[in-house]
Amino acid sequence: MNNIDMNLVAQSLNQKLAVANYTASSWEAKATQLEQENSQLKSQLEELKKQNDEKGDK
C-alpha cells in the first residue's frame, strides 16, 4: 500500500468513527431522556397510589 491508499483508509476509518460517535451520543441522549421519563412516571405512580390509599381509608 502506498501513502495515498493509507490516507484513504485513515480517512474512511475516521468517518466511520465519527458516525459511530454520533450514534453513541444519540443513544446516550435517548437513554437519559428515558431515565427522566421513567423517574417522572414513577413519581406519578406513587402519587396515584397515595391518592388511592387515601380514598380507601374513607
C-alpha angles and dihedrals in degrees: 000000000000128000094266091055091048091049091052091049091049091048091050092049091048091052091049090048091050090052091047091050091049091049092048091048091051092051091047091053090048091049090052090049091050092049090053092048090048091052091050092048091050089052091049091048092051090049091051091048089051092050090047092051090050091052090049091054093057 
